[in-house]
Amino acid sequence: MNYFDPYRTELQLVFSEAKRRIAHFPEPFNESGLAYLRKFDVFERESSKNYICYLLPYWINESATIPIDQCRMLSLSNVFSMLYYFLQDDVMDETPAAWKEQLALAHLFHIELEAILRELFAANSPFWSYRQRYVNEWASAVVHEDKHDYFMTDIVRVAKKASPLKLASTGVLLLAGQPEKIANVEELVDYSLVLLQMADDLTDWEDDLTEGNYNCLLSMIHAKRQSVHPLLTKEVESYIYDRGLMTEYCNRSKEVLSFLGNGEIDNAPLLSFSQFTYEGIASFTNRVEQTRRTLLSGGLDYILSNFQIK
C-alpha cells in the first residue's frame, strides 16, 4: 500500500503523541479517551482504518515540502478532529442518557485540536477562515443530506460531512506558501471522500437502513423504486443481487475515480488510495455479477435439460 507504507514510522509518532496527550486528560476521560482512540488507531488489529484522515497532510506534502514536524502536527490535529467529530456523530445517534460523558470527552479532544492549530497558525492567518467554511459545510451536510438527497442531485456534497478533514491539506499549502493550489486540492479531496463514502455505504447499508441514516446505495434504490412504503432488507438485497444495481453503482464510482485521475493536481498517494477504494467496490460488484450469471446460466441449463423438444 504505497499510500500508507512510506509513512508508517511517521504515523507511529503521531499516534504515540496522541496517546500521550490523552493520557493527561482528567479521570475518567484519560481511560475512555484512550479506549476511543483505539477504535481508530491504524496499528490496532480491529480498528477502523481512516487512512485519509491521518495521511492527507503527508500526501499533500509530497509536492509542498513543509518541515516534517509541521506535517506531523497537522496529522495529529486531524486525529483529534476525527475523534471530536466522530463523537458528535455518536451523540446524534444515541439517547440523551449517553450524552454527558461523550460530550465532555469531545470537548477535551477539541481543546487539544485548538492547541495544536494555534501553534501552527497565527490569529490573522487565512487558515481560520477556511476552518470556518469547512465547519459550516459539515453542519449543513449533517442536517440536509437526507432532505436534498445529495448522492442523486449533487454528488460532491456527499463529501461535505468530512469537510473538516481538509484542514490538513489546506494547512500544508498555506504553510508552504502555495494558497493558489487550495481550491484544486479541495476538489480532489472531496471526490476522494465521495468514493470512500460510497465504499463505506456499501458495507454499512444494513445498519443505515435500520437506523434511518443517509446512505448512497440506498439513495440509488429509492430513486428507482415506485413505492411510498418503507424500504425493506429483502428489497435491498434483491436490487443488489438480482436486479443488477451494483453495476450502476460501480459505474458511478468509476466516474468519480476518473475525475480524480484527470484533475489539474496530480497526487500519486491520494490517487493510489482512491484506486484501492474503487477496487473494493468493483471486486464486490464482480462477485455479485458472476454469481448472478452463474445462477441464470444454471437455471437455463435446467430448463433446457428438462423441457427438450421431442
Disulfide bonds with the S-S distance in Angstrom:
none
